[in-house]
Amino acid sequence: MFDAKTGDAFAVKGIDYYPRPNTGDLDENNHDFFTDDNEAIWRPDIEYLAQSGANAVRLYAVDPSKSHDLFMCALRAKGMYALVDLALYAAFAVTDIQGYTNPIVIKNYKMFDAKTGAAFAVKGIDYYPRPNTGEYDENNRDFFTDDFEDVWSPDIDYLAATGANAVRLYAVDPSKSHDKFMCALRAKGMYALIDFAASCLNCAITKQAYPACYPADLKTRGEMIILAFAKYDNVLAFSAGNEVNNEVAADATINAPCQKKFIRDMRAFVGNCPSIRKIPVGVVLADPDLSKNNRELNAKYYNCRTAT
């Protein structure tokens, strides 16, 4: 066996897995425990399966009429495969199902589906489901984690119904799991653009002049976010800044060198890690019309790739 993308030889290290309880109503054979509605049964086992060193699990009694999206995405997040009905399928194989996502690549100035070669046009929505009242009515909180499923889950169908194929995420916490959210997007054929910046201390380029505008901890934060999200095929890109030119509206050149250096650092991190997919890193800017802060000036500055 070989990896279809890299050509590397693949040696199966497998485990037979059938999480049938020893007591109760579900203590029976011929029950599909790998469906979305049985997540409470299989979810606790995923970490243990991965820690065993296995790269594949054998599944029994699957019901093809039910959804296995969450289970397959959970396996895939751990680099694991499933053996189903005597055939070995990568957890990646769900990309062949309508509605799922292939990685997006950039060629020149356009985006393309890495698998089909089709041109990809972004139809995006900024998404931050902060409640208007209560204890969660605050910025700098990551609402896209598994433990906030009750917050974001009701919105997924509405986001898809708009015709959007991408959402922009804010204030992500790289120490927490986003498996459920990213899999829910993927099941709707949607991608995510991940912001590095947040409103926490040292989490964004500041309005100070270069080099003080680049906080020492920001580089580490960006690298952690890349490592946390690069495993998801439906990460469209990373944004290294959120309208930092608005911090110094009259003269964008004050902190632009810091923003550009941060972009360069993050691109270098992605490019120098052989295990990371080459995910694009860009920047989001405001669009004022001032002599030292305007669309043309900013486009020329950030489009010029330099080593310093």
PyMOL commands that set and color helices and strands:
alter all, ss='L'
color gray80, all
select helices_A, chain A and resi 36-51+69-77+91-96+146-161+179-187+216-229+244-246+256-272+295-303
alter helices_A, ss='H'
color red, helices_A
select strands_A, chain A and resi 14-16+56-59+81-84+87-90+104-107+110-113+119-120+124-126+166-169+191-195+235-242+281-284+289-290+293-294
alter strands_A, ss='S'
color yellow, strands_A
deselect
rebuild
show_as cartoon
